[in-house]
């Protein structure tokens, strides 16, 4: 069948008003119905025109209906002259560029409050370690490219001496049961109930991403993502994960939503930048109003990506548990690239945590160090000044390019040997020296979290780098 030829005049002829509804309708139909007849396409568009309320929120036609019902105009947005209230933790350890990024975000007309965690460093849009509360709006780059990036720890009733005594076994488990980077996937991915979600059926953009998401299930991205065996030490007697104080074998993973999250971030950041144009310094902070079709669609997509990231971690941990022939005593996990609806000062706001750990009162989380430094199992203290947040790791003190230029392979091998760590994969950009001192980071957030346990890496698997 010939390719669809659709003109604005065709839509005007069937009654479409001469506004953005025409360009939006043409974009939707040419993308999804390019092999259909013009008569069929115009008939579908006529249905939407006659009763746009009926199609409000529809994955295919919702945006057209919104335009027909009089959506808000696209107009350049100005930054406020003053910043929303904020607090910076460990300010002396944070580079000026990261602070400036937070200060810019605090001037958005939608911003209500902000904070910067002690592991903070520069990123895109919000700084890494940045927390921002906004009114009825979500910033895709405030969530980040790796939506739902998270930590997951399984604790096993195995004597930690087994890691050294059976190093070959543990190394082989990581090499065979974990996959990293853009091209490594499991030969037989495990299915999951989330692939039956309505979002994958009703939102055309997500429908196209489903097959790749299925193929990547149970795998990890490159960069700073890892799966590692290590030694867990539980310090608190009456803890929420019900493991007695002592030393155990642990499996710790760090990864996110793979290609699914990256594509969602790209798509909706582009839409946000078109809908809320901002000055150059703030352009990556463009937002989507949650009263709009695109805002609601991103919210659904973001939550799907977060659930997918969680499912990937659970898949990884199940594979490792099966290879170990053991069941974990407990699992502790948390997101750190996400947005939540939370009540701040009596008002429901959208709280973005880009590289920040949720730390509401008594909520558990994991804050990793570098591949040779301890990580921490923590319990939130519900500090209002941090918007109930804490650091998500040690934080970088060198950019990736700086690390590659200034750290040698021999230096990396020495620090690994000195700390008794076996490394599988990873480039120089992930060397421990590229990261801040996790002890300093933790010292700068004693009012945010309580430490209930530690994790010391022993065998670390990462992408080849």
ABEGO torsion letter per residue (X at the ends): XBBBBBBAAAAAAAGBBBBAAAAAAAAAAAAAAAABBAAAAAAAAAAAAABAAAABGBAAAAAAAAAAAGBBBBBBBBBBABBBBBBBBGAAABBAAAAAAAAAAAABAABABBBBBAABBBBBEBBBGBBBBBBGBBBAAAAEABBGBBBBBBBBBBBAAAAAAAAAAAAAAAAAABBBEAABBBABBBBBAAAABAAAAABAAAAAAAAAAAAABGBBBBEABBBBBBBBBBABABBAAGBBBEBBBBBBBBBBAEAAAAAAAAAAAAAAAAABBBBAAAAAABBBBAABAAAAAAAAAAAAAAAAAAAAAAAAAAAAAAAAGBBBABBBBBBABBBBBBBBGGBBBBBBBBGBBBABBGBBBBBBBBAABBBBBBBBAGBAAAGGBBBAEAEBABBAAAAAAABBAAAAAAAAAAAGBBBBEEBAAABAAABBBAAAAAAAAAAABBBABBBBBABBBBBAX
